[in-house]
């Protein structure tokens, strides 16, 4: 309150090398106005004034949360009053008779204030860094409560605010399995020196499960017990999904290669069995007691052939003859058959879009997909239920399709097959497309039905989405790329009756001796002259030495040294008029591109029968020669 005392203090400051900007106030109102006007580095207050005290001034400073050094200077302050001032928040006190203490006190308090300001700036920067970090960061108590959380953690867990997350019980509200948190704590390998990496399954506010990677550090008290855990969190759900998808894809590919190789060799054996069975049946009279035995052999061979077709379909090595079709028309074409397959206690409902877009696919394979899904649905509804088949035009994210190894197109046609059956849990759903995986009892299924569906859809450029819950049924949605092309009619099969005959000369090339022998026998029975060779080089030699015409080259596709396609190309120079029919048990890029038959190529799928061989040979021979 004394102008002279104020000037004395200013002179003392200048003597210490300071050039202070100062203001003297003598009332609470003036003090408040000065604090509002600007920031101050130091407050020196007289302890006792008539209408305003140093403690009141101190409270004005501290109420505003200002970290400004406050030094009490008074001529009448007692030791008790000084202690009270210090307790109230004063930084020091100096008597007017001991002003030599003022400069050291000011220097000390300004220095410490600068240190506190630097620390606050550092902490604010650190807090900003934590809050803006792209990974979740939190501290938690051993009891399982969040102590601090950043914005990324709030986002990961799907809550609206940090306050919402701070109220959570980690075991109950964050971990998918409450016992998992306790198992992680029981490891007790966490130190305060380095972070320990663990993985866990969390759940969001909406219930969706998350795979998270946790980097955990334990901060311990002096006695070694944990005070709190400091943790960094990364959401690795998508990463783990892609890794799982890659592992599954590699597993399916490996099994597919094995299945395809087995099917190829098996098809040669089945060709021999079915063809010799057909020849025996031709020789046996209608009343011959041996006839039934041979028919049983042939029936078993047909079953084995169906199995190899499924193996090839799963391994994406089935030869497709695609054409532009409407999925709604395909469903209508097999609807009657599906009703017979599923039985009377299952209600079949169709919701087919008449304006559905066109797809390019093998109709026989699409029918196989529908049949397999219908049989699967029937088995999932032992007490009856409803089977719904739908078609619709949809738009899909091309990147999502590419991730599923499908054609990266936006416009797709969807085929949905839904049942009201027992449904599946996540563990079962994860394995349904694996070959030979089945939940049915022994003898009730091969485990190839859905694997076949998967392979056919993949080979057709599409992908499958599955939704299922235990007790709530299952839905399979198949997406095939839409094409802009006119619909193609279905090829008309040959009418049943006597096998067609001929007198032409056929050059038969097959490296499997048993297949070559039975093929020759079938053709000769139908009147053809057959020249045979075990490989390409022998075939060219035979063709060069044969004096008469060669009307048809019937060749296996996959052979050592010279493939069927290479043989056909070389033979064309020797015998330009000879037509070509390829026979094979699986796809090969020589005549097939990615499983799709090239235009203008004549192809006979193994295992073939005497009937299919005779009819295909006659069909190719009767086809007009292209100019």
Number of C-alpha atoms within 10 A of each C-alpha: 17 12 10 9 14 18 12 14 17 17 15 16 16 13 11 14 10 12 11 12 8 11 10 15 19 19 17 15 11 13 19 15 12 15 15 9 9 7 10 14 14 17 17 22 25 26 24 17 14 8 9 18 17 22 20 16 22 23 14 16 20 16 8 10 9 12 15 20 23 25 26 25 25 21 13 13 19 11 10 9 13 20 15 13 22 17 10 14 17 24 17 19 25 20 19 19 11 11 15 12 13 23 18 12 18 21 12 13 20 16 12 13 17 14 12 13 13 12 12 12 12 12 12 12 12 12 13 12 12 18 17 13 14 14 18 23 22 20 21 19 16 15 10 18 17 20 15 15 21 23 20 21 24 21 15 19 22 16 16 12 14 17 12 10 24 16 12 14 15 20 18 14 18 22 19 21 15 15 11 15 19 13 10 14 11 9 8 10 12 20 15 14 9 11 17 15 13 12 15 15 17 24 20 18 15 9 13 11 16 21 19 20 18 20 18 22 21 25 18 15 10 8 6 8 11 17 14 20 21 20 20 18 20 18 20 14 15 11 11 14 12 14 12 13 14 12 12 16 14 12 13 19 15 13 17 23 18 13 20 26 18 14 27 21 14 17 25 20 18 24 25 23 22 25 24 21 23 19 17 15 18 11 11 14 11 11 8 11 10 13 17 13 12 18 16 12 13 21 14 15 21 17 11 17 22 13 16 26 24 27 29 27 30 32 28 26 29 26 25 24 16 18 18 21 22 24 28 23 14 15 20 14 12 14 19 10 11 19 15 9 14 21 12 11 13 20 15 18 13 17 12 17 15 12 11 19 25 23 23 22 24 19 19 12 20 18 18 19 20 21 20 19 21 23 14 17 28 23 16 20 20 12 10 18 18 17 25 17 22 18 25 19 18 16 14 16 12 16 14 14 20 14 13 19 15 22 21 18 20 15 18 25 25 25 21 21 21 22 27 20 25 18 20 19 12 11 8 14 15 13 13 20 22 21 23 14 17 19 11 12 7 8 6 10 14 13 17 22 27 22 24 26 25 25 25 28 23 23 24 26 19 26 24 19 11 15 15 20 15 12 12 14 21 23 22 18 19 22 30 28 26 23 17 10 13 10 15 12 9 10 6 6 6 10 6 7 7 8 13 14 16 16 13 15 20 25 23 23 28 26 17 15 14 15 20 21 14 19 25 20 16 20 22 17 13 16 14 17 18 20 17 22 21 18 22 26 14 13 22 20 11 15 21 12 9 11 8 8 13 20 19 21 27 25 31 27 28 21 18 11 10 14 17 27 21 13 21 24 12 13 20 14 9 12 18 13 15 20 19 25 22 20 22 23 28 26 24 20 14 13 20 18 13 17 21 21 19 16 9 7 11 18 23 19 18 24 31 24 24 22 17 17 21 20 17 18 23 16 13 16 19 9 9 7 10 6 3
